[in-house]
Amino acid sequence: MTKYVILMMVLIVTGSVGVAPLLAQSAGEARAGSPQTGATAARPIDLNAATARDLEALPGIGARTAQRILEYRQKAGGFRKIEELMNVRGIGEKSFLRLKPLVTVGGKTNGISLGKQP
């Protein structure tokens, strides 16, 4: 086995997130200059600015749940804190804990200000 196949197997088993762009580049599938999608802890997705496609890149979020997040955002006038994700049908505590390091709300992540305010 090549080192990339072994790396891929390790990442799948450990449930690591945000690795698809890295694996694509390793396999030579990524195009030069193409934007990388998917959230990482270093670059979380803003729940108040995310598109359905952005949300679907999150682990465990499909098209239906992404649409529910967008509907909740519209009805609530935006997310004030990331914990509000648990108000969306289909996102329980377990899902929320998996998503928590990957999302932010208006320049804040996990309650810690990033220094940028919209």
Sequence and secondary structure as in RCSB ss.txt:
>XXXX:A:sequence
MTKYVILMMVLIVTGSVGVAPLLAQSAGEARAGSPQTGATAARPIDLNAATARDLEALPGIGARTAQRILEYRQK
AGGFRKIEELMNVRGIGEKSFLRLKPLVTVGGKTNGISLGKQP
>XXXX:A:secstr
  HHHHHHHHHHHHT  S HHHHHHHTT S TT    S BTTB EETTT  HHHHHTSTT  HHHHHHHHHHHHH
HTS SSGGGGGGSTT  HHHHHHHGGGEEBTTEETTEE S   
